[in-house]
Amino acid sequence: MTLLSLGTQGTQGTLALLCTVSLCGVGACHTFHDTPSFLWRGPCRLGKGGQAGEESRSWVYPSVSSACLWLLTDWPFCHRLQQGAAEAPDNRGGVADTQVVSFHSVSGILVCQAGCILEDLSQYLEDRDFVMPLDLGAKGSCHIGGNVATNAGGLRVLRYGSLHGTVLGLEVVLADGTVLNCLTSLRKDNTGYDLKQLFIGSEGTLGVITAVSILCPTKPKAVNVAFLGCPGFAEVLQAFTSCKKMLGEILSAFEFMDAECMRLVGQHLHLACPVRESPFYVLVETSGSSGEHDGEKLDGFLEHAMGSGMVTDGTVATDQRKMKTLWALRERITEALSRDGYVYKYDISLPVERLYDLVTDLRARLGASAKTVVGYGHLGDGNLHLNVTGEAFSPQLLGALEPYVYEWTAAQRGSVSAEHGLGFRKRDVISYSKPPAAVQLMSGLKALMDPKGILNPYKTLPSQA
């Protein structure tokens, strides 16, 4: 069963979804006469953001899709009065229910409801010798529906590709209440348009994702993690090129971070650097089926890298505890930045050879007005996480950053949002990455599929659209 909670929200007196849709029993619930016969009503306190004394109502539904259907078509403050429906709990296009519907060990295809926590799915699959094709630093709190709705990237795109390739099917509730059941488990289906692609990365603006079918790879039997120091970014690029050539099919991650990142995780999180101090660091992960074979390949690469000077020092981990320690140096950079001051965050895609140039340019441009300027990210995907910290929010510092960062990125034909999406704050910078004709086509799709603008309003598309 599905619990959906609604209530008045203090801000501007609007109505919105406030609580998580989750599994529950119906024992404590009783009939509420002005709701459909398949609903039960029970008390529910307002969550964070509601004001004291405000009324909240909760209903139990037999499924997530039926809950969404009633919300969008019968909840009067949404469809009839054109009030936006914000999806619970993460407002990113997925509605939460936490059931694994099916998993087939021969095909590796998992079907689950949208509210499943990514880390829970990973554990479920690991117990069956499979893994999720998606891995994020926020895996302990993010939901697979939100991941799909934002086309989240993460740490495994280099090996397994994006969700546009691994998601096989979706169940989606449209703005008019239609339940679009394209929850196929087929790897090949060439009958007409591939409609699921419309919703992957749409941030909930075209439909509410309620279930996902996703292709999962088998769990690697042998995993190695190498943490290396490099004397310059040119050597980082050389190391990446050599990795692709010498490690081939077992290369599963290639992450980089600069010396400022290492300083911050040491200063704020007390994490120790396992290699000699260097201007840049890379984390290389291999995943394969034979420890001996993979070890030989990795040793060959490391010998070549050290001998040619592209790597000055390194360490390799094969046991789970040490691998987690090395990964923490990369995954906890965001946490360290949050403790350094107010953070200005940019998630951009650039040609790999120009990936770090923007960081260098910004340090010269900002000078002492910024506390820290760091660059790190998924080098294998050309994805830079550019972060600038200050003692507090500064309109002057923001003015120096924007639109300069977006203009610089556009000049390199990059993307102003590599994997985090546009949301509300960046919807008006879409034109730096998409031509007017593309934005116009997107606006037309939105108007066609959500004519009253009730699905995750004010997100993704520019305000004038």
C-alpha positions as a Markdown table, in Angstrom:
| # | Residue | x | y | z |
|---|---|---|---|---|
| 1 | Met | 0.0 | 0.0 | 0.0 |
| 2 | Thr | 1.1 | 3.6 | -0.5 |
| 3 | Leu | 0.8 | 6.5 | 1.9 |
| 4 | Leu | 0.5 | 9.9 | 0.3 |
| 5 | Ser | 0.5 | 12.9 | 2.6 |
| 6 | Leu | -0.8 | 16.4 | 1.6 |
| 7 | Gly | -1.2 | 19.6 | 3.5 |
| 8 | Thr | -1.1 | 23.3 | 3.4 |
| 9 | Gln | 2.4 | 24.8 | 3.0 |
| 10 | Gly | 3.3 | 28.0 | 4.9 |
| 11 | Thr | 4.9 | 29.7 | 2.0 |
| 12 | Gln | 2.4 | 31.8 | 0.0 |
| 13 | Gly | -0.4 | 29.5 | 1.4 |
| 14 | Thr | -0.1 | 27.1 | -1.5 |
| 15 | Leu | -0.7 | 23.4 | -1.5 |
| 16 | Ala | 2.0 | 20.9 | -2.2 |
| 17 | Leu | 3.1 | 17.4 | -1.5 |
| 18 | Leu | 5.0 | 17.6 | 1.8 |
| 19 | Cys | 5.6 | 14.0 | 3.0 |
| 20 | Thr | 7.2 | 10.9 | 1.5 |
| 21 | Val | 5.1 | 8.4 | -0.3 |
| 22 | Ser | 6.0 | 5.1 | 1.4 |
| 23 | Leu | 4.9 | 1.6 | 2.3 |
| 24 | Cys | 2.5 | 1.3 | 5.1 |
| 25 | Gly | -0.3 | -0.9 | 6.5 |
| 26 | Val | -3.9 | 0.2 | 6.7 |
| 27 | Gly | -4.7 | -1.0 | 10.2 |
| 28 | Ala | -4.7 | 2.5 | 11.8 |
| 29 | Cys | -6.5 | 4.2 | 9.0 |
| 30 | His | -10.2 | 4.9 | 8.8 |
| 31 | Thr | -12.6 | 5.8 | 6.0 |
| 32 | Phe | -12.8 | 9.4 | 4.9 |
| 33 | His | -16.2 | 10.0 | 3.2 |
| 34 | Asp | -15.2 | 12.6 | 0.6 |
| 35 | Thr | -12.4 | 10.5 | -1.0 |
| 36 | Pro | -12.7 | 7.7 | -3.5 |
| 37 | Ser | -13.7 | 4.3 | -2.2 |
| 38 | Phe | -10.1 | 2.9 | -2.6 |
| 39 | Leu | -8.6 | 5.4 | -0.2 |
| 40 | Trp | -8.3 | 5.5 | 3.5 |
| 41 | Arg | -7.6 | 8.7 | 5.5 |
| 42 | Gly | -5.4 | 8.9 | 8.6 |
| 43 | Pro | -3.7 | 11.7 | 10.6 |
| 44 | Cys | -0.3 | 12.9 | 9.5 |
| 45 | Arg | 1.9 | 15.7 | 10.9 |
| 46 | Leu | 3.3 | 18.3 | 8.6 |
| 47 | Gly | 6.9 | 17.9 | 7.7 |
| 48 | Lys | 9.6 | 20.5 | 7.6 |
| 49 | Gly | 8.3 | 23.7 | 6.1 |
| 50 | Gly | 4.8 | 23.5 | 7.4 |
| 51 | Gln | 3.6 | 25.9 | 10.1 |
| 52 | Ala | 2.2 | 25.0 | 13.5 |
| 53 | Gly | -1.5 | 24.5 | 13.6 |
| 54 | Glu | -1.8 | 23.7 | 9.9 |
| 55 | Glu | -3.9 | 20.7 | 8.9 |
| 56 | Ser | -2.4 | 17.7 | 7.1 |
| 57 | Arg | -4.2 | 14.8 | 5.5 |
| 58 | Ser | -2.9 | 11.4 | 4.5 |
| 59 | Trp | -4.4 | 8.7 | 2.3 |
| 60 | Val | -3.4 | 5.1 | 1.7 |
| 61 | Tyr | -3.4 | 4.0 | -1.9 |
| 62 | Pro | -3.1 | 0.5 | -3.4 |
| 63 | Ser | -0.3 | 1.7 | -5.8 |
| 64 | Val | 1.8 | 4.7 | -6.5 |
| 65 | Ser | 0.4 | 5.2 | -10.0 |
| 66 | Ser | -3.2 | 5.3 | -8.6 |
| 67 | Ala | -2.1 | 7.8 | -6.0 |
| 68 | Cys | -0.6 | 10.1 | -8.7 |
| 69 | Leu | -3.5 | 9.6 | -11.0 |
| 70 | Trp | -6.0 | 10.8 | -8.3 |
| 71 | Leu | -3.7 | 13.7 | -7.3 |
| 72 | Leu | -3.4 | 15.0 | -10.8 |
| 73 | Thr | -6.9 | 14.5 | -12.0 |
| 74 | Asp | -9.1 | 14.7 | -8.8 |
| 75 | Trp | -7.1 | 16.8 | -6.4 |
| 76 | Pro | -8.9 | 20.1 | -7.0 |
| 77 | Phe | -6.0 | 22.4 | -6.1 |
| 78 | Cys | -3.7 | 20.8 | -8.8 |
| 79 | His | -5.3 | 20.0 | -12.1 |
| 80 | Arg | -8.6 | 22.0 | -11.8 |
| 81 | Leu | -7.0 | 25.1 | -10.4 |
| 82 | Gln | -3.7 | 24.6 | -12.3 |
| 83 | Gln | -1.7 | 24.4 | -9.0 |
| 84 | Gly | 1.7 | 22.7 | -9.4 |
| 85 | Ala | 2.3 | 19.2 | -8.1 |
| 86 | Ala | 5.7 | 18.8 | -6.6 |
| 87 | Glu | 6.8 | 15.2 | -6.4 |
| 88 | Ala | 7.7 | 13.7 | -3.0 |
| 89 | Pro | 10.2 | 13.4 | -1.5 |
| 90 | Asp | 12.9 | 15.0 | -3.5 |
| 91 | Asn | 10.9 | 17.2 | -5.9 |
| 92 | Arg | 12.8 | 15.9 | -8.9 |
| 93 | Gly | 10.3 | 13.9 | -10.8 |
| 94 | Gly | 10.0 | 10.5 | -9.0 |
| 95 | Val | 7.3 | 9.5 | -6.5 |
| 96 | Ala | 8.5 | 7.2 | -3.7 |
| 97 | Asp | 7.5 | 3.6 | -3.1 |
| 98 | Thr | 10.1 | 1.2 | -2.1 |
| 99 | Gln | 9.2 | -2.2 | -3.5 |
| 100 | Val | 11.4 | -4.4 | -5.8 |
| 101 | Val | 8.8 | -5.8 | -8.3 |
| 102 | Ser | 11.1 | -8.4 | -9.9 |
| 103 | Phe | 14.6 | -9.4 | -10.7 |
| 104 | His | 15.8 | -11.9 | -13.3 |
| 105 | Ser | 19.2 | -13.3 | -12.7 |
| 106 | Val | 19.7 | -14.6 | -16.2 |
| 107 | Ser | 19.0 | -11.2 | -17.9 |
| 108 | Gly | 20.1 | -9.0 | -15.0 |
| 109 | Ile | 16.9 | -6.9 | -15.4 |
| 110 | Leu | 15.5 | -5.2 | -12.2 |
| 111 | Val | 12.0 | -3.8 | -12.0 |
| 112 | Cys | 11.4 | -1.6 | -9.0 |
| 113 | Gln | 9.2 | 1.2 | -7.8 |
| 114 | Ala | 10.5 | 4.8 | -8.0 |
| 115 | Gly | 11.0 | 5.3 | -4.2 |
| 116 | Cys | 13.7 | 2.7 | -3.8 |
| 117 | Ile | 16.9 | 4.1 | -2.2 |
| 118 | Leu | 19.8 | 3.6 | -4.6 |
| 119 | Glu | 22.0 | 2.1 | -1.8 |
| 120 | Asp | 19.3 | -0.4 | -0.9 |
| 121 | Leu | 19.0 | -1.5 | -4.5 |
| 122 | Ser | 22.8 | -1.8 | -4.7 |
| 123 | Gln | 22.7 | -4.1 | -1.6 |
| 124 | Tyr | 19.8 | -6.1 | -2.9 |
| 125 | Leu | 21.7 | -6.7 | -6.1 |
| 126 | Glu | 25.1 | -7.4 | -4.5 |
| 127 | Asp | 23.5 | -10.2 | -2.5 |
| 128 | Arg | 22.6 | -11.7 | -5.9 |
| 129 | Asp | 26.1 | -11.1 | -7.4 |
| 130 | Phe | 24.9 | -8.1 | -9.5 |
| 131 | Val | 25.5 | -4.3 | -9.2 |
| 132 | Met | 23.6 | -1.2 | -10.1 |
| 133 | Pro | 25.0 | 0.5 | -13.2 |
| 134 | Leu | 24.7 | 3.8 | -11.3 |
| 135 | Asp | 26.8 | 4.8 | -8.3 |
| 136 | Leu | 26.6 | 8.2 | -6.5 |
| 137 | Gly | 28.1 | 9.8 | -3.4 |
| 138 | Ala | 24.5 | 10.4 | -2.3 |
| 139 | Lys | 23.5 | 6.8 | -2.8 |
| 140 | Gly | 22.3 | 6.5 | 0.8 |
| 141 | Ser | 19.5 | 9.1 | 0.4 |
| 142 | Cys | 18.7 | 9.4 | -3.3 |
| 143 | His | 15.8 | 7.5 | -4.9 |
| 144 | Ile | 16.0 | 5.7 | -8.2 |
| 145 | Gly | 13.0 | 7.6 | -9.6 |
| 146 | Gly | 14.7 | 10.9 | -8.9 |
| 147 | Asn | 18.0 | 9.5 | -10.4 |
| 148 | Val | 16.2 | 8.6 | -13.6 |
| 149 | Ala | 14.2 | 11.9 | -13.7 |
| 150 | Thr | 17.5 | 13.9 | -13.5 |
| 151 | Asn | 19.5 | 11.4 | -15.6 |
| 152 | Ala | 22.1 | 11.3 | -12.7 |
| 153 | Gly | 25.6 | 10.4 | -13.9 |
| 154 | Gly | 27.9 | 9.5 | -11.1 |
| 155 | Leu | 31.0 | 7.3 | -10.8 |
| 156 | Arg | 30.3 | 4.4 | -13.2 |
| 157 | Val | 29.3 | 6.2 | -16.5 |
| 158 | Leu | 32.7 | 5.4 | -17.9 |
| 159 | Arg | 32.1 | 1.7 | -17.6 |
| 160 | Tyr | 28.3 | 1.2 | -17.9 |
| 161 | Gly | 27.1 | 4.4 | -19.7 |
| 162 | Ser | 24.3 | 6.7 | -18.8 |
| 163 | Leu | 20.8 | 5.9 | -17.7 |
| 164 | His | 19.6 | 6.7 | -21.3 |
| 165 | Gly | 21.2 | 3.3 | -22.1 |
| 166 | Thr | 20.6 | 1.2 | -19.0 |
| 167 | Val | 17.0 | 2.1 | -18.3 |
| 168 | Leu | 14.8 | -0.3 | -20.4 |
| 169 | Gly | 11.4 | 0.9 | -19.4 |
| 170 | Leu | 9.4 | 3.2 | -17.2 |
| 171 | Glu | 5.9 | 3.6 | -15.7 |
| 172 | Val | 4.9 | 7.2 | -15.8 |
| 173 | Val | 1.8 | 9.1 | -14.8 |
| 174 | Leu | 1.1 | 12.0 | -17.2 |
| 175 | Ala | -0.4 | 15.4 | -16.3 |
| 176 | Asp | -4.0 | 14.3 | -17.3 |
| 177 | Gly | -3.7 | 11.2 | -15.1 |
| 178 | Thr | -2.9 | 8.7 | -17.9 |
| 179 | Val | -0.8 | 5.9 | -16.6 |
| 180 | Leu | 1.8 | 5.3 | -19.4 |
| 181 | Asn | 3.0 | 1.7 | -18.9 |
| 182 | Cys | 6.2 | 1.4 | -20.9 |
| 183 | Leu | 7.7 | -0.8 | -18.2 |
| 184 | Thr | 9.3 | -3.2 | -20.7 |
| 185 | Ser | 12.1 | -5.6 | -19.8 |
| 186 | Leu | 13.2 | -5.9 | -23.4 |
| 187 | Arg | 16.7 | -4.9 | -24.6 |
| 188 | Lys | 15.4 | -4.6 | -28.1 |
| 189 | Asp | 12.1 | -2.9 | -29.0 |
| 190 | Asn | 12.1 | -0.9 | -32.3 |
| 191 | Thr | 8.4 | -0.3 | -32.4 |
| 192 | Gly | 7.8 | 3.4 | -32.8 |
| 193 | Tyr | 9.3 | 6.2 | -30.8 |
| 194 | Asp | 11.3 | 5.4 | -27.6 |
| 195 | Leu | 9.1 | 7.3 | -25.3 |
| 196 | Lys | 11.0 | 6.6 | -22.1 |
| 197 | Gln | 13.8 | 8.8 | -23.3 |
| 198 | Leu | 11.5 | 11.8 | -23.0 |
| 199 | Phe | 11.3 | 11.4 | -19.2 |
| 200 | Ile | 14.9 | 10.5 | -18.5 |
| 201 | Gly | 16.4 | 13.8 | -17.5 |
| 202 | Ser | 13.1 | 15.8 | -17.8 |
| 203 | Glu | 13.2 | 16.5 | -14.0 |
| 204 | Gly | 9.6 | 15.6 | -13.6 |
| 205 | Thr | 8.3 | 18.3 | -15.9 |
| 206 | Leu | 6.6 | 15.9 | -18.4 |
| 207 | Gly | 5.4 | 13.1 | -16.1 |
| 208 | Val | 5.8 | 11.5 | -12.7 |
| 209 | Ile | 8.0 | 8.4 | -12.8 |
| 210 | Thr | 6.5 | 5.6 | -10.6 |
| 211 | Ala | 8.5 | 2.5 | -11.6 |
| 212 | Val | 11.7 | 1.7 | -13.4 |
| 213 | Ser | 13.1 | -1.3 | -15.4 |
| 214 | Ile | 16.9 | -1.2 | -15.5 |
| 215 | Leu | 19.6 | -3.5 | -16.8 |
| 216 | Cys | 22.2 | -4.4 | -14.2 |
| 217 | Pro | 25.6 | -5.8 | -14.8 |
| 218 | Thr | 27.1 | -8.8 | -13.0 |
| 219 | Lys | 29.1 | -8.1 | -9.9 |
| 220 | Pro | 32.9 | -8.0 | -10.7 |
| 221 | Lys | 34.9 | -10.8 | -9.0 |
| 222 | Ala | 38.0 | -8.7 | -8.9 |
| 223 | Val | 38.2 | -5.0 | -8.0 |
| 224 | Asn | 41.4 | -2.9 | -7.7 |
| 225 | Val | 41.7 | 0.8 | -6.8 |
| 226 | Ala | 44.9 | 2.8 | -7.4 |
| 227 | Phe | 45.4 | 6.3 | -6.0 |
| 228 | Leu | 48.1 | 8.2 | -7.9 |
| 229 | Gly | 49.9 | 11.5 | -7.7 |
| 230 | Cys | 50.6 | 13.5 | -11.0 |
| 231 | Pro | 52.9 | 16.5 | -11.5 |
| 232 | Gly | 50.5 | 18.4 | -13.8 |
| 233 | Phe | 47.2 | 18.2 | -15.6 |
| 234 | Ala | 49.0 | 17.3 | -18.8 |
| 235 | Glu | 50.2 | 14.2 | -17.1 |
| 236 | Val | 46.7 | 13.5 | -15.8 |
| 237 | Leu | 45.5 | 13.4 | -19.4 |
| 238 | Gln | 48.4 | 11.2 | -20.4 |
| 239 | Ala | 47.6 | 8.8 | -17.6 |
| 240 | Phe | 44.0 | 8.6 | -18.8 |
| 241 | Thr | 45.0 | 7.9 | -22.4 |
| 242 | Ser | 47.4 | 5.1 | -21.2 |
| 243 | Cys | 44.7 | 3.7 | -18.9 |
| 244 | Lys | 42.3 | 3.3 | -21.8 |
| 245 | Lys | 44.9 | 1.6 | -23.9 |
| 246 | Met | 46.5 | -0.7 | -21.3 |
| 247 | Leu | 43.5 | -1.5 | -19.1 |
| 248 | Gly | 40.8 | -1.7 | -21.8 |
| 249 | Glu | 37.7 | -3.5 | -20.7 |
| 250 | Ile | 38.5 | -3.6 | -17.0 |
| 251 | Leu | 38.7 | 0.2 | -16.5 |
| 252 | Ser | 35.6 | 1.2 | -14.5 |
| 253 | Ala | 36.4 | 4.6 | -13.1 |
| 254 | Phe | 38.9 | 7.4 | -13.7 |
| 255 | Glu | 38.5 | 10.3 | -11.2 |
| 256 | Phe | 40.7 | 13.4 | -10.7 |
| 257 | Met | 41.1 | 16.0 | -8.0 |
| 258 | Asp | 43.5 | 18.9 | -7.5 |
| 259 | Ala | 45.8 | 19.7 | -4.6 |
| 260 | Glu | 43.3 | 22.1 | -3.1 |
| 261 | Cys | 40.7 | 19.3 | -2.8 |
| 262 | Met | 43.2 | 17.2 | -0.9 |
| 263 | Arg | 44.0 | 20.1 | 1.4 |
| 264 | Leu | 40.3 | 20.6 | 2.2 |
| 265 | Val | 39.6 | 16.9 | 3.0 |
| 266 | Gly | 42.6 | 16.9 | 5.2 |
| 267 | Gln | 41.8 | 20.1 | 6.9 |
| 268 | His | 38.1 | 19.7 | 7.5 |
| 269 | Leu | 37.7 | 15.9 | 7.5 |
| 270 | His | 41.1 | 14.8 | 8.8 |
| 271 | Leu | 41.6 | 12.3 | 5.9 |
| 272 | Ala | 45.2 | 11.5 | 5.3 |
| 273 | Cys | 46.8 | 11.6 | 1.8 |
| 274 | Pro | 48.2 | 8.2 | 1.0 |
| 275 | Val | 50.8 | 9.4 | -1.5 |
| 276 | Arg | 53.4 | 12.1 | -1.7 |
| 277 | Glu | 52.0 | 15.6 | -2.1 |
| 278 | Ser | 51.3 | 16.4 | -5.7 |
| 279 | Pro | 49.6 | 19.1 | -7.8 |
| 280 | Phe | 47.0 | 16.5 | -9.0 |
| 281 | Tyr | 45.7 | 13.1 | -7.9 |
| 282 | Val | 43.8 | 10.5 | -9.9 |
| 283 | Leu | 41.8 | 7.5 | -8.7 |
| 284 | Val | 41.7 | 4.6 | -11.1 |
| 285 | Glu | 39.4 | 1.6 | -10.5 |
| 286 | Thr | 39.4 | -1.7 | -12.4 |
| 287 | Ser | 36.6 | -4.3 | -12.3 |
| 288 | Gly | 36.9 | -7.7 | -13.9 |
| 289 | Ser | 36.4 | -11.4 | -13.5 |
| 290 | Ser | 40.0 | -12.5 | -12.8 |
| 291 | Gly | 42.2 | -11.0 | -10.0 |
| 292 | Glu | 45.4 | -12.4 | -11.6 |
| 293 | His | 44.6 | -11.1 | -15.1 |
| 294 | Asp | 43.5 | -7.7 | -13.8 |
| 295 | Gly | 46.4 | -7.4 | -11.5 |
| 296 | Glu | 48.9 | -8.0 | -14.3 |
| 297 | Lys | 47.2 | -5.4 | -16.4 |
| 298 | Leu | 47.2 | -2.8 | -13.6 |
| 299 | Asp | 50.9 | -3.5 | -12.7 |
| 300 | Gly | 51.9 | -3.0 | -16.3 |
| 301 | Phe | 50.1 | 0.3 | -16.5 |
| 302 | Leu | 51.6 | 1.5 | -13.2 |
| 303 | Glu | 55.1 | 0.5 | -14.3 |
| 304 | His | 54.7 | 2.4 | -17.5 |
| 305 | Ala | 53.2 | 5.4 | -15.8 |
| 306 | Met | 55.9 | 5.7 | -13.2 |
| 307 | Gly | 58.7 | 5.1 | -15.7 |
| 308 | Ser | 57.5 | 7.8 | -18.0 |
| 309 | Gly | 57.0 | 10.4 | -15.3 |
| 310 | Met | 53.3 | 10.9 | -15.7 |
| 311 | Val | 52.8 | 9.5 | -12.1 |
| 312 | Thr | 55.2 | 10.3 | -9.3 |
| 313 | Asp | 53.8 | 8.2 | -6.5 |
| 314 | Gly | 50.9 | 5.8 | -6.0 |
| 315 | Thr | 49.2 | 3.2 | -3.8 |
| 316 | Val | 47.0 | 0.2 | -4.8 |
| 317 | Ala | 44.1 | -1.3 | -2.7 |
| 318 | Thr | 42.5 | -4.7 | -3.3 |
| 319 | Asp | 40.7 | -5.2 | 0.1 |
| 320 | Gln | 37.4 | -3.6 | 0.7 |
| 321 | Arg | 38.4 | -1.5 | 3.7 |
| 322 | Lys | 41.4 | 0.2 | 2.0 |
| 323 | Met | 39.4 | 0.7 | -1.3 |
| 324 | Lys | 36.7 | 2.6 | 0.7 |
| 325 | Thr | 39.4 | 4.7 | 2.4 |
| 326 | Leu | 40.7 | 5.7 | -1.0 |
| 327 | Trp | 37.3 | 6.4 | -2.5 |
| 328 | Ala | 36.4 | 8.6 | 0.5 |
| 329 | Leu | 39.1 | 11.0 | -0.6 |
| 330 | Arg | 37.2 | 11.6 | -3.7 |
| 331 | Glu | 33.6 | 11.2 | -2.6 |
| 332 | Arg | 33.8 | 13.4 | 0.5 |
| 333 | Ile | 35.2 | 16.5 | -1.3 |
| 334 | Thr | 31.7 | 18.0 | -1.3 |
| 335 | Glu | 31.4 | 17.6 | 2.4 |
| 336 | Ala | 34.8 | 19.2 | 3.0 |
| 337 | Leu | 33.8 | 22.2 | 0.8 |
| 338 | Ser | 30.6 | 22.7 | 2.7 |
| 339 | Arg | 32.7 | 23.2 | 5.9 |
| 340 | Asp | 35.0 | 25.7 | 4.2 |
| 341 | Gly | 32.4 | 28.4 | 3.7 |
| 342 | Tyr | 29.6 | 29.4 | 1.3 |
| 343 | Val | 30.0 | 27.3 | -1.8 |
| 344 | Tyr | 29.2 | 28.3 | -5.4 |
| 345 | Lys | 28.8 | 25.1 | -7.4 |
| 346 | Tyr | 29.1 | 24.4 | -11.1 |
| 347 | Asp | 28.7 | 21.1 | -12.8 |
| 348 | Ile | 29.9 | 21.3 | -16.4 |
| 349 | Ser | 31.0 | 19.2 | -19.3 |
| 350 | Leu | 34.0 | 20.3 | -21.4 |
| 351 | Pro | 36.3 | 18.7 | -24.0 |
| 352 | Val | 38.7 | 16.7 | -21.8 |
| 353 | Glu | 41.8 | 18.6 | -22.9 |
| 354 | Arg | 40.3 | 21.9 | -21.7 |
| 355 | Leu | 38.7 | 20.5 | -18.5 |
| 356 | Tyr | 41.0 | 22.2 | -16.0 |
| 357 | Asp | 41.6 | 25.5 | -17.9 |
| 358 | Leu | 38.5 | 27.1 | -16.5 |
| 359 | Val | 39.8 | 26.5 | -12.9 |
| 360 | Thr | 43.1 | 28.2 | -13.7 |
| 361 | Asp | 41.3 | 31.1 | -15.4 |
| 362 | Leu | 39.0 | 31.6 | -12.4 |
| 363 | Arg | 41.8 | 31.6 | -9.9 |
| 364 | Ala | 43.4 | 34.5 | -11.8 |
| 365 | Arg | 40.1 | 36.3 | -12.3 |
| 366 | Leu | 38.9 | 36.1 | -8.7 |
| 367 | Gly | 42.1 | 36.5 | -6.8 |
| 368 | Ala | 41.7 | 37.2 | -3.1 |
| 369 | Ser | 37.9 | 37.6 | -3.5 |
| 370 | Ala | 37.5 | 33.9 | -3.4 |
| 371 | Lys | 38.6 | 31.7 | -0.4 |
| 372 | Thr | 39.1 | 28.6 | -2.5 |
| 373 | Val | 38.7 | 27.5 | -6.2 |
| 374 | Val | 38.8 | 23.8 | -6.8 |
| 375 | Gly | 38.3 | 21.4 | -9.7 |
| 376 | Tyr | 37.6 | 17.7 | -9.5 |
| 377 | Gly | 35.3 | 15.2 | -11.2 |
| 378 | His | 34.8 | 12.4 | -13.7 |
| 379 | Leu | 37.7 | 12.9 | -16.2 |
| 380 | Gly | 36.5 | 9.8 | -18.1 |
| 381 | Asp | 33.2 | 11.6 | -18.9 |
| 382 | Gly | 34.6 | 15.1 | -19.4 |
| 383 | Asn | 32.7 | 16.2 | -16.3 |
| 384 | Leu | 34.2 | 19.0 | -14.2 |
| 385 | His | 32.9 | 19.9 | -10.7 |
| 386 | Leu | 34.0 | 23.5 | -10.3 |
| 387 | Asn | 33.5 | 24.8 | -6.8 |
| 388 | Val | 34.3 | 28.2 | -5.3 |
| 389 | Thr | 34.1 | 29.0 | -1.6 |
| 390 | Gly | 33.9 | 32.4 | 0.2 |
| 391 | Glu | 33.5 | 33.3 | 3.8 |
| 392 | Ala | 29.9 | 34.2 | 3.1 |
| 393 | Phe | 27.6 | 34.8 | 0.2 |
| 394 | Ser | 28.8 | 37.8 | -1.8 |
| 395 | Pro | 26.8 | 39.4 | -4.7 |
| 396 | Gln | 30.2 | 40.7 | -6.0 |
| 397 | Leu | 31.7 | 37.3 | -6.1 |
| 398 | Leu | 28.6 | 35.8 | -7.8 |
| 399 | Gly | 28.7 | 38.6 | -10.3 |
| 400 | Ala | 32.3 | 37.7 | -11.1 |
| 401 | Leu | 31.3 | 34.1 | -11.6 |
| 402 | Glu | 28.2 | 34.5 | -13.6 |
| 403 | Pro | 27.7 | 34.6 | -16.5 |
| 404 | Tyr | 31.5 | 34.3 | -17.0 |
| 405 | Val | 31.5 | 30.5 | -16.2 |
| 406 | Tyr | 28.5 | 29.9 | -18.6 |
| 407 | Glu | 30.1 | 32.0 | -21.4 |
| 408 | Trp | 33.4 | 30.3 | -21.0 |
| 409 | Thr | 31.7 | 26.9 | -21.2 |
| 410 | Ala | 29.6 | 27.9 | -24.2 |
| 411 | Ala | 32.7 | 29.1 | -26.0 |
| 412 | Gln | 34.1 | 25.5 | -25.7 |
| 413 | Arg | 30.8 | 24.0 | -26.9 |
| 414 | Gly | 30.4 | 22.5 | -23.4 |
| 415 | Ser | 27.3 | 21.9 | -21.2 |
| 416 | Val | 26.4 | 24.1 | -18.3 |
| 417 | Ser | 24.8 | 21.1 | -16.6 |
| 418 | Ala | 26.7 | 17.8 | -17.0 |
| 419 | Glu | 24.7 | 15.6 | -14.6 |
| 420 | His | 23.0 | 17.7 | -11.9 |
| 421 | Gly | 20.2 | 19.1 | -14.1 |
| 422 | Leu | 18.9 | 22.6 | -14.5 |
| 423 | Gly | 16.1 | 22.8 | -11.9 |
| 424 | Phe | 14.9 | 26.2 | -10.9 |
| 425 | Arg | 18.2 | 28.1 | -10.4 |
| 426 | Lys | 19.7 | 27.3 | -13.8 |
| 427 | Arg | 16.7 | 27.1 | -16.1 |
| 428 | Asp | 17.5 | 30.5 | -17.6 |
| 429 | Val | 21.0 | 29.5 | -18.7 |
| 430 | Ile | 19.9 | 26.6 | -20.9 |
| 431 | Ser | 20.6 | 28.8 | -24.0 |
| 432 | Tyr | 24.3 | 28.6 | -23.3 |
| 433 | Ser | 24.1 | 24.9 | -24.2 |
| 434 | Lys | 21.0 | 24.5 | -26.4 |
| 435 | Pro | 20.1 | 26.5 | -29.6 |
| 436 | Pro | 16.8 | 28.4 | -29.7 |
| 437 | Ala | 15.2 | 25.8 | -32.0 |
| 438 | Ala | 15.9 | 23.1 | -29.4 |
| 439 | Val | 14.5 | 25.2 | -26.5 |
| 440 | Gln | 11.4 | 26.0 | -28.6 |
| 441 | Leu | 10.9 | 22.3 | -29.3 |
| 442 | Met | 11.2 | 21.5 | -25.6 |
| 443 | Ser | 8.7 | 24.2 | -24.7 |
| 444 | Gly | 6.3 | 22.7 | -27.3 |
| 445 | Leu | 6.6 | 19.3 | -25.8 |
| 446 | Lys | 5.9 | 20.7 | -22.3 |
| 447 | Ala | 2.8 | 22.6 | -23.6 |
| 448 | Leu | 1.5 | 19.5 | -25.3 |
| 449 | Met | 2.0 | 17.0 | -22.4 |
| 450 | Asp | 1.3 | 19.4 | -19.5 |
| 451 | Pro | -0.9 | 22.2 | -20.9 |
| 452 | Lys | -1.8 | 23.5 | -17.5 |
| 453 | Gly | 1.8 | 23.5 | -16.2 |
| 454 | Ile | 1.1 | 21.4 | -13.1 |
| 455 | Leu | 4.1 | 19.1 | -13.3 |
| 456 | Asn | 7.1 | 20.3 | -11.3 |
| 457 | Pro | 6.5 | 23.9 | -12.5 |
| 458 | Tyr | 9.2 | 26.6 | -12.9 |
| 459 | Lys | 11.9 | 24.0 | -13.5 |
| 460 | Thr | 14.2 | 23.1 | -16.4 |
| 461 | Leu | 12.7 | 25.4 | -19.1 |
| 462 | Pro | 13.5 | 29.2 | -19.2 |
| 463 | Ser | 11.0 | 31.5 | -17.5 |
| 464 | Gln | 9.9 | 33.1 | -20.8 |
| 465 | Ala | 8.9 | 29.7 | -22.1 |
